[in-house]
Amino acid sequence: MNESGTGTTATQVEERLRAALAARALSVGPADLRPLPPPTGPALFRRVLVRRAVAGVLVLAAVAALVFLSVRHEPARPAEPARSPHPPIGTPAPVPSPVAPSTPEPSPSARQP
């Protein structure tokens, strides 16, 4: 039984692959795993410059938003009603008809002198 647990024998390709991976693993040493030195010179200068530029743009955007929001404190007024583009054509206002003043009549239960 092979190491993978399938119960079959390893083929020639598997053996060669295993040998190549083992040789590569043995070729890596502590010198290869050491961290790289920190960047200096132009690369560091560019990173700092980009960070400052991005920070400046963000500050300007925040100031613009504050100014925009503080200026828009006008009281909201309702919209005026829509008007027709043509003058209104309608029926003239009714003229009241003359009514004769009526004299109050005494009620039958009222006393008569």
Summary of the structure (lengths in Angstrom):
residues: 113
radius of gyration: 49.7
end to end distance: 142.3
largest distance: 145.7
contacts: 120
relative contact order: 0.03
helix: 44%
strand: 0%
